[in-house]
Amino acid sequence: MSDIRQFKLVDGSEIVCDVIDWNSDESDEVVIKNALVIHYVMKDEHRMCSMRPWMLQQVQHDMIMVLNSGHITIDAQPAPETIDNYTETVKFLQVDMNLEEAVEESIEESLSVVTEEEKDNIISFLRNRKDRMH
């Protein structure tokens, strides 16, 4: 079960993340994944927030990070709206990270229904091929 938490760090930034393992008496390490930093923006006298990856390329299912608990000044249960925004953003980022792989699979799947005769008429633009002019 996920434990989504909001942390205010000593540098003043705020992150929302999924805590995998909390610190203990033996270790100051908090194991987290899908950490997003909250950016506050003022627009037309309204305060809005957006969430972005805290670290580049670290919002994927198998990526974990270790946060030193000494850098956390406040730990809170996020508001329901924050949790909704967080889960939607993580899903979007994970789809975006796998987009290139999904496109390649889709092309391969499309080509699998093409007959051998039709394959001769297909020109591949996906690979850098110097032996063909387009």
Secondary structure, DSSP 8 states (H G I E B T S, - for coil): ---EEEEEETTS-EEEEEEEE---SS--EEEEEEEEEEEEEEETTEEEEEEEESSTT--STT--EEEEGGGEEEEE---HHHHHHHHHHHHHHHHHHTHHHHHHHHHHHHHHTS-HHHHTT----SS--TT---
